[in-house]
Amino acid sequence: MKLSKIFLLLLLVLCKLSMATTSYDNEVAKYTNNNESLCVAQMQGLIESQDFLSAKKLGEQSYHATHSAKVALYLGKTYYMLHKYDKAIVYFKKAAEKGEGLAMLTLGNIYGSGVGGYKSNIQAVNWYTQAVARGNVQAMNYLGLMNRDGLTGESANYVQALKLFNMAAQRDNPEGYFNLGYMYQMGLGVATDYQRAIALYTKAADLGNKYAMNNLGLIYNQGLGVKLDYLQSLSWYTKSAVLGDANAQCNVGIFYYQGNGVPKDYKRAKSWFKLAKSSGCKIADDYLKKINNQQNK
C-alpha cells in the first residue's frame, strides 16, 4: 500500500476519533449543565425552606464535581445564612472569579456593610466596580452612593456618582431614577433643578420606589420649584407610607396632627404614628406623647 494511502487512512481514523471525542465531550457537558441546573434548583428550594445544612451538603458535593459558578454562588449564600462569613466569602469569590456578577455584588455588600467584621470600603469598591463591568444595576447604584458620600477612600465624587446613577436610570431602574433625582433636588454636582428631580422621582415612583414617593411628598409640601400643594403632598406621602416607608408614615401622621390641608384628626394621626414607630421613625414617639398630652387636658 502506498504511503499516501496509509496517511489518508490514518487521517480518516483520526477524524472519526475526533468526532467521537467531540460527541462524548458534548454529552458530558450537557450532562454537567443539566446536573448543575438541577442542583441549583434544589439548593434554592432548600434555602427558601431554611434547610441550610442540607443545602450546604448538596452544594459541596455538586461543587466538588462541577466547579460551577452558580453552585459556588448558592453555596456562598448558604454559608452566609449560616453566619459562616469566612466560608461564604470563599465561595462568593470562587463564583466571582468565574464571572458571576451577583457574587461580585454580594462581596461588595459584605465589605461595604462590614457584616461578620469584614469591613473594607476599598474591597467594596473593587467588587462593585467588577459587578458594574458585568452590567449589574444594583452595583451601579451602590458604587454611585459610595462616590456621592465620599466612601471610596477619596472625597465625594459627584461626577462619577452622576455617571453611575445615569447608567442605572438608562436601564429603567427605579433606584437609579431616585438617586439621580436626589442629585438634582440637592444640587450635587449639578445645578439644583426641582423640575428634573420631580420628573425622575415620578419615574421611580411609577416603578414602585417608596422613597421617591416620599420625596415627592416633601417637594409638594414645601413648594420646592412648584406651587405648595398639601393634597398632592399627602397623596404621595400616603402612597409611600402604605408601602412601609417609616418617614412617610410619620409625615402622614404630621398632616393629620397639624391639619395641613385636611381637618385635624388625632385618632388618625395616632394610628399613623404608632405604625411609624414600629417601622423605626425616630420622631413618632414624640408626637404620640404630644397627642396623649392634648387628649388628657
N, C-alpha and C positions, 0 to 999 in steps of 0.2 A: 504494500500500500504506500502510495506517495506521501511524503512528509506533509505536503499541503493538505491532503485529505485528513491526515491524523489530527492536524491542528484544527481543521474545520469541525471534526467530530468532537474534539475536546471543548471547542468553543460552544457547540450545541449543548453538551452536557453541563458546562458551567452556567450557561443561560438558564437551563431548566432548574439547576440547583439554586440559582439566584432568585428565580421566580418562586420556587418553593419556599425559600427562606423569607422572601418578602411577604408571601402569603401567610407564613407562620407568624412573622413579626406583627402583621396587621391583625391577626386573630388574637395574639397576646395583648396588643394594645387595646383592641376592642373589649376583651375580657376585663383588662385592668380598669378601663374607663367605666365600664358597667359596674364593676365591683366597687370602684371609688364612689360613683353616684349613689349606689345602694347604701354604702357605709355612711356617707354624709347625710342622707335622708334619715337613716336610723339614728345617727348621733343627734340630729336636730330634734327628733321626737323624744329622745331620752333627756336632752337638755330642757326641752319645754315641760316635760313631766318631772323635772328636777331630780332625775335619777343620774346624778353626776358620776357616781362610781362606775356604773355600767357604761356610761358614755366614755369615760376615761379608758376602761379596759378595751372596749371596741376600737377606740381611736388609736391606742398604742399598737394594737395588733395590726390594724389596717395601715398605719403609717410605716411600720416596720416592713410591710410587704410592698407598699406602693410609693412611699416618699411623696405623697400627693400634697400639693399646696393647700387644697381645700380641706383635706383631713387635718393637716397641721393647724389650719385656721380654727377649726372647730375643737381640736384638742387643746389649743391655747385658750379658747373660750371656756372649755370645761374646767381647766385648771384655774382660770380666773374666777369662776363661780365657786370653786372650792377654796378660794383665797390663797392659793399657792402661786403667788405672783411671779416668783422666780422661774418656775416651770412654764407658766403662761407666757412670759416674755421669750423664753427659749423657742417655743413653738410658733409664736407670732412672728419671730424673726425668721424662722425657717420658711414660713409661708411668704413673708415679705421678700425674702431673697429669691423666691420663685415667681415674683411679680404680682402677688396677691395684694391689691390696693387696699382692701378692707383691713388687712393685717397691719399695713403701714399706718392707716388712720388710727387703729386701736392702739398701736405703740405710741403714736403722738398723744393720744388721750391719756395713756398711762403716765407718760413722762410729764405731760402738761399738768395733770391733776395731782401727781405725786402719790397716787394710790400705792399702798404697800411700802411707802418710803422711797419710791423710785423717782423723786422729783428732779427734773432736769429740763429747763427750758431749751437748752441747746439741742438736746436729743429730740425734744418735741418738735422743734423747728425742722430738724433733719428729716424726721419721719413724715411730718405733714408735707414738706416740700416734695418728697418722693411720691406721696399719695396724690398731690396735685398734678404731678407729671403723668400719673396714671389716669387723670381725669376725675378724681374723687371730689365731688362737690362739697361735701362736709368739710374736707380738709381745706378747701379754698376759704371757707368761712372762718374756720378756726385759726388758720395761719393769718388771715386778714385781721382777725381780732388781736392776735399777738402783735402784729405790726402796728395796729392802731393804738394799742395800750402800752407800747414800748416794752414788750416782754421777750424780745428776740435777742437780748444782750446788747441792744443799741437803743437809742432814743426812738420815740414814736416815729413811724414812717407812714405818713398818711397817703403818700403817692402809691406805695406798694399795697397798702390796705385797700385803696380805691380800685386798684387793678384787680386784686383778688376778688373783691365783692362784685365787681363788674363781670368777672368770669363766671361767678356763680349765678348772677342775675341773668346773664345771657343764656343760661341753661334752664331758665324759668323756675329757679329755686326760690322758695318763699323767704328763707333766711337770707339769701343773697340780696333780694329786694329790700328786706327790712334793714339789713346792715348798711346798705348803700343809702337808703332813705335817712338813716340816722346821721350819716356823714353830712348830708345836705341840710338836715334840720339843725345840726350843731355847728355847721361851717368848719368841718375838719378837713383840711387840705383843699377845700373848695369854698367859694362864696356861699354864705347862707342862702338857701333857696327853698322856702316853705312849699311853694307850688310843686317843685320837683320832689320834695320829700313826701308830700301828700300823694302824688301820683305813684311813687314807689311803694309807700305804705299800703295804698289801696290794692296794688297788685299782690302784695304779700298777704293782705287780709283776705282777698278773694281766694287765695290758696290755703286759707285756714290758719295763718300766723296770728296768734293771740296777742303777741307783743306789739305788732303793727296796729292792731285794733285799739289797744290801749293808748298808743302814741297818737293815733288819730283823734281819740277822745280828748287827749291833752291839748292838741293843736286847736280844736274847736272850742274847748273850754277856756283857753287863754286868748283866743282870737289871733293866733300866730299866722300872719300872712293872709288871713281870711276874716270874715265878719264873725264876731263871737256868736256861737250858736249852741246854747245849752242842750237843746233837744237832740241835735246831731251828736254832740259830745256824749250825752247819756246813752244814746243808741250804740255808739262804738264801745263805750265802757262796758255796757251790759253784754254785748256780744263776746267781748274778751273775758268778762267775769264768768259767763256760762261755760267757757272753755277751761276755766280753772286758774286764770291769772290772779294771783293774790293782790297785786296792786290795783288791778281793775275792780276787784271785789270791794276793796277799800274805797275806791273812787265812787262807785255806785252808792255805797253807804253814805259817803260825804254829801252826795247830791240830795239824798232824802233827809239827811240830818240838817243841812243848811237850807233846803228848799230852793235849790237853784233850778229855775225853770219848771219846777214841779212843787206841789204842796209839801210842806214838811210832814214827814211820816216817820216818827221814832221807831215804830214797830218794824217797818220795812228796813229802816236803817240798821236796827239792831240785828236783824236776821242776816243782813249782808256783812256786818262787822264780825259776827260770830263765825260765818263761813270764811271770811278773810283771815281771821285769827288762826283758824285751823289750817289754812293754806300757807301761813307764815308771814302775813303782813304785820310789820312791827308796830304800826301806829293804831291798829284795830282795837287793842285793849284800852288805849287812852280814850277813844271815842265811846267804847262800851261803858266806861266809868262815867263819862260826861252825861250819857243818856240816863244811866241809873240815878245820877245826882239830880238831873232835871225831873225825872219821874217821881223821885222821893220828896220833892219840895211840897 
